[in-house]
Amino acid sequence: MFDQKFLSNKLDKFVALLDIDAVVEYEFFDQEDSFLIKVLFKGDNLGYAIGNRGKNIQSMQYVLSLMLKSLLKNEGEHSDEDVSKVKIIVDIGDYREKQNQKLRKMVDGKIDDVKTLGEYIDLPPMQASERREVHMYIREIDGIESESVGEGKERAVRITPAQEEEEA
C-alpha cells in the first residue's frame, strides 16, 4: 500500500532530529483495515526519552503521525481514506511492551472477578492506546466482552460476561 523505503527515509530524518542515542528499527504491517508502522528505539539509559509515564513517547508518536500523514497527503499518490488508515506506534526501550504486560496482568485479575461475580467491572480511566490493548486482549478470551464507557479523560473499559446468543 505504501512505499516502505520512502517512509523509512522520512522516518530517518525525523529520528535524526530527536538526537536519541539508540538503535532505531522500523516495522511495517499492511493489515486488513490499517497500515501499521512501529518505530522502535533500542538501547540503554533511555528513560529521558520515555518521559514521565511515557509522555514523551506519546508526544513523539503524535507528532510523527501528523508529519507522516501530511507527507503522504501532499505526495498525492494516496487517497485521504488510505492515509487515515496509517497507524504509528513508537516504543522506546520496550516501555510499551512492559506496560502492556502489566496491563494484561491487571486485566486478568478483573476477568477472574467478572467470571466469579457474573457482573461487569469498570477498569480505571485509560488512554486510547491502553483501551485498545485491553479490547484486543479480551477479544481472545471466551466468555468475556469489553466496551469503552465514559467521556474524555474519564473514558474507561468495562469488562462484562459475554451475552449468550439466543437460539431461534
Secondary structure, DSSP 4 states (H G I P E B T S, - for coil): ---HHHHHHHHHHHHHHHT--SEEEEEEEE-SS-EEEEEEEE-SS-HHHH-GGGHHHHHHHHHHHHHHHHHHHHH-SS-HHHHHTEEEEEEETTHHHHHHHHHHHHHHHHHHHHHHH-S-EEPPP--HHHHHHHHHHHHTSTTEEEEEESSGGG-EEEEEEPPPPPP-
